[in-house]
Amino acid sequence: MSQIFEYLIAAALVLGGIFGLVGSFGLVKLNDPMSRLHAPTKATTLGVGGVLIASMIHAIASEGHLSWHELLITLFLFLTAPITANFIAKAHIHRHETPQSLPPAGEDGLWATHDVPASPEAAPTAPLARD
Amino acid sequence: MSLFLIAALPFIGAVFPALLIRAGRNAASLSTGAVTLLALVGLLVHAPAVLRGEVVTSRFDWLPDLGLNANFQLDGLGLLFATLILGIGLLIITYARFYLSREDPMGQFYSYLLMFQGAMVGIVLSDNILLLLIFWELTSLSSFLLIGYWKHLPEGRQGARMALTVTGAGGLSMIAGMLILGHIAGSYDLSVILQHKELIQASPLYAPALILILLGCFTKSAQFPFHFWLPHAMAAPTPVSAYLHSATMVKAGLFLMARMWPVLSGTDLWFYIVGSIGLITMVLGAVIALFKDDLKALLAFSTVSHLGLITMLLGFGTEAAAVAAVFHIINHATFKAALFMNAGIVDHETHTRDIKLLGGLRHLMPVTFTLAGIAALSMAGIPPFNGFLSKEMMLEAAAHTDWAGVAWLVPALAVFGALFSVAYSLRYIAHVFLGKKRHDYPSHPHDPGPGLWLPPAVLVTLVVLIGLFPNAIATPLVTAAATAVTGHEVHFHPALWHGLTPALYMSIVAVLGGLLLLALHRGALAVWNNLPRPEAKVIFDALVRGLTQASRGITDGLHNGSLTRYAVIFLIFTMGLGWYAFSTGAFGPETHETLPITAMPLLGWFCLVGSSLCVVAFHHNRLLSLVLIGVTGLMVSLSFSYLSAPDLALTQISVEVVTIILLLLALNFLPQETPRESSPARRIRDIAISVTAGLGMGGLIYAMMTRDFAMPSISEYHLANSYKGGGGTNVVNVILVDFRGFDTFGEITVLGIAAIIIFAITEATLGSRVRARLLNRKPWKPLAGDAHPLMMVVATRMMMPIAFMVAAYIFFRGHNLPGGGFIAGLIAAIAVIMQYMASGFGWAAERQKLPYHGIIGTGVLVAAVTGMGAWFNGLPFLTSAFGYVHLPFLEEFELATAALFDLGVFLAVWGAVLLALQSLSRYAWQPGIASEHPMDINPERDDAEIEQEGH
């Protein structure tokens, strides 16, 4: 393996490590849940991404072929991480926020999580009622 | 006709009435009659040969390893009984067509009747005692259905239960007796057993075998002290009583005693048990019968008495008595079936069976009266009817029997019984038909149509003909049957006039005494009513109640619903065994090096142990403990992966996902907190036990993994043969679908059954009052809006094809690389579950067109059919085959039947998981919960339009 690849891999790994560390540190350091939600995104995207890039370079350099697994992992991460964050945010809004404590939701009147259907019969299927 | 077919015809035919009842009652009864007639003709074709003394056999090795062969034989005894069963069956079928009312489900009746008939024919034709036992149990079951046919009557249900309990229990003891007998003789074939008289009677196991078999016979044939079930079984419709209790079911015990007569009889034990019980039953039945006012009860106890008579004759152990027994079996069947049908006619026409309300019917129902008169006189033993002939022979045999040195005892009691028999028979005529015509019958009686009186008339004709011309009609059959019973040639020449024998004097005494007793009936009844006597039903009910309570006590003591208790019993028992094995067994030296601990596994170990301990610490918060269990599961699958078990890791992770989702669903309906229930002392006890068990288990595993196994492991065989024999390099998968394919087949069947049971329980629960409670359920915390978020919905839609593709990929690579049907099934299930989670159960279920039951069934069927495919190659079930195929433009690839089998596994797992999930989801159903759109926010909506509507 040529020297340059080794440098590249090392750089990617260090980058990934730094972002992983920053993400974790942010998770501990930041005070309120909504801000905290931002920290792990660094770890999942750039942190894991750095490691994956290192792995791909390693595959090309030492085994001589392009490895697609890492791209798949990235795809799945990009798919799942936002949904997880979305759900955590929703849970937080549901349990700890009121419509008053949140910024206005614009034309819809209420944030979706607070828009509870009055009774099971008033189906959540109908387009959201306003006013 | 082959004997197989004769025995099978009624069973096959049982389908017809059940289906043809839609075409009307005539179609049902005609089809039933046709089946029976066909079997009867098939039987009678063999009659000439059998009467010549030949034995017809059909043999088929069914389960030779168990000694269970489907061997049938037809000898004289079998012919006699089979003719009675099918012949009287035919008459009963005709009679029942006109007897049952429009409200009675006639198709069911005929189906049950045919099943019963088949079971009876099976008993009398079996040449293998294990086969005989199967038919024996079938008669108990089918007679249960027949006796309880009028389900709406409590007496019917109770009578059916009692009959099943008594005859079923007897059947169980008979199984034991027959197994002992087969063990002594070294074969379960009757024809072999019958040749080993000396061997069997000399065996120390003779007494237990005899007693156990006799228990079966006595319960079936209603012998004292088991006679009580028969009168209670009279709650059945009359055709059933006439069939079961005159000619067939109760005669099964007699048949067996006659069948076993050559090997079991002749000893003192046989004489004193069978002879005495028969004698007691005969006398007791006759005495009780006289004092019964219910026509059918009278006939029932008279049946008990006559069965006792035949049992006694068989018990005497002499050839003459055996011949008399065989002859009386025919005679009793003819007059008793006729009398039962007659009682049915009286009941049908007058709407009562109470003798006290009847009398003088002779004027209104002359035909019925004639038939009843002849049959009852025959039952009383009055010449010139057939009952007289066999009763004379019985008295003759009794006169020569010496009971424990007391010469007069048996003859005296026999006369006593016969006296009562005359009295109740004549009472049937005198108190029902004779006397003055009354005006207070519950109905307006008149003779019925020929459909009801012709069947008993046929039997009554036989009663007369056998009585007048016994040699011409009965001799060939009786000779053949008695020859089969005794095992050597007998000569049978009955005659109405024997000369002035002791039997004749005894008979005269009985008739005169009986007339006198009938004249004094009122006084005798008063005496009888004042006698203290045990009520059999009360004793039986108390016994059953006691047994039920005892078994409930034991069951509740062991299974009180406390999982802790089960775990404690199980752990302590296992630890005890382990300790015993450890302290008595040898302990080899350590031979394996332990691997060095590195940072990663150590970290994993901490996560695993930490999450497990956290589950213990936080188990009161159920949601939290579920999350922690999830962590444990992931760590376990990571360890599998680290320890080079990718198959296990894949299985573990998919099982983990599905389980957690199912548990989450279930948690929806459970309290969120586990209450504290155990006292500190109990908690310390539980901790001590579980820590000991855990450490013991860990220690055991450590000891095993650091040593060579004491015996060679089977893994080497699997590793060596996986590719050679199974065509796959993934040993785990080859074990599942090939080496242990039959296990897997059983497992997917069980899995499917479990899922269907979950479905059934859900169905039953939602059909009950629980449904209202579920509908009125208040959420334990306020609900959140946006139950089906857009991002989640879109992502799961995207993931679904990917997940299915992964499932397909895992499935196809399974034979050679980690994967297989099981894991693929779970992944496919997760692909669907994701849709449920995102868009709600109702929305997703509407778009899921395949019924999950069908998927499970298809899976099991595919697996079964694949397994059966091996038969066409002449190989055992589930032998797999594989080959390599080369198609142009493709690489060479392998085709294995194991993959088809795996497809069955895949489908069964997929269907089972989803059916379980679907069932659990249905509990949460509320009106309007099913969304119309995949997500709560309809992206197609037009904001401007809504705005306008709002204002």
Interface residues (C-beta under 8 A of the other chain):
Chain A: L79 T80 P82 I83 N86 F87 K90 A91 H94 E107 L110 A112 T113 H114 D115 V116 P117 P120 E121 A122 A123 P124 T125 A126 P127 L128 A129 R130 D131
Chain B: P782 L783 A784 G785 D786 A787 H788 P789 M791 M792 A795 M798 M799 Q926 P927 G928 I929 S931 E932 H933 D936 I937 N938 R941 D943 I946 E947 G950
